[in-house]
Amino acid sequence: MVARLKHRGNEVGLREYLLEEAIYLRNLYGHIDGCWEPLAIPVDQLVGRERYGFYRYELPGDHPLRRAGELRDRLVLTEDDQLLSA
């Protein structure tokens, strides 16, 4: 029997990038009263491979879609790492 790999989208590295940024912010500001829990939500969503919504300005500077619209546009990274407009 051959194991089948789960289909992964074109944005496999994007989830890891967004996770690194979310962990950085959580660790930077999480010590402030009331900040840890809200800052942990994106980390949990990204680690759990859940659907994750964010703004275009959060894309890496060299990402081709960063300049494809307004920086305030909402995007969604799906569970299978597809990048969609929200």
C-alpha positions in Angstrom: 0.0 0.0 0.0 1.3 3.4 -0.9 0.7 6.4 1.4 -1.1 9.3 -0.3 0.2 12.8 0.4 -2.4 15.4 1.3 -2.8 18.0 -1.4 -1.0 21.2 -0.4 -1.5 24.5 -2.0 1.1 26.9 -3.5 1.5 28.8 -0.3 3.2 26.1 1.9 6.0 28.5 3.1 3.5 31.3 3.8 2.0 29.5 6.8 5.4 29.1 8.3 6.2 32.8 7.7 2.9 33.9 9.3 3.5 31.6 12.2 6.9 33.0 12.9 5.5 36.6 12.8 2.6 35.6 15.1 5.0 34.0 17.6 7.2 37.0 17.6 4.3 39.4 18.4 3.0 37.1 21.0 6.4 36.8 22.7 7.0 40.6 22.4 3.7 41.8 23.8 2.2 38.8 25.6 3.6 39.8 29.0 1.2 42.8 29.0 -1.9 42.1 31.0 -4.7 40.8 28.8 -2.5 40.5 25.6 -1.4 36.8 25.7 -4.7 35.2 24.9 -5.6 37.4 21.9 -2.1 37.1 20.5 -2.1 33.3 21.0 -5.2 32.9 18.7 -3.3 33.4 15.4 -0.5 31.1 16.7 -3.0 28.4 17.5 -4.8 28.7 14.2 -1.6 28.5 12.2 -0.2 25.6 14.2 -3.5 23.8 14.0 -3.5 24.2 10.2 -6.8 26.0 10.4 -8.2 28.6 8.0 -6.5 31.9 8.8 -7.6 35.4 7.8 -5.1 38.3 7.6 -4.4 41.6 5.8 -2.4 41.9 2.6 0.2 44.0 4.4 1.1 41.0 6.5 2.4 39.1 3.4 6.2 39.0 3.1 7.7 42.0 1.3 8.8 39.9 -1.7 5.5 38.0 -2.1 4.0 38.6 -5.6 0.5 39.3 -4.3 1.6 41.9 -1.8 1.3 44.6 -4.5 -1.7 43.1 -6.3 -4.3 45.1 -4.4 -4.8 47.4 -1.4 -2.6 46.7 1.6 -5.8 46.7 3.8 -7.4 43.9 1.7 -8.3 40.8 3.7 -6.9 37.5 2.6 -7.5 33.9 3.7 -5.0 31.1 3.9 -7.0 27.9 3.7 -6.4 24.6 5.6 -4.7 23.2 2.5 -2.5 26.4 2.1 -4.4 28.1 -0.7 -4.4 31.9 -0.6 -7.7 33.4 -1.4 -9.3 36.9 -1.2 -11.6 37.2 1.8 
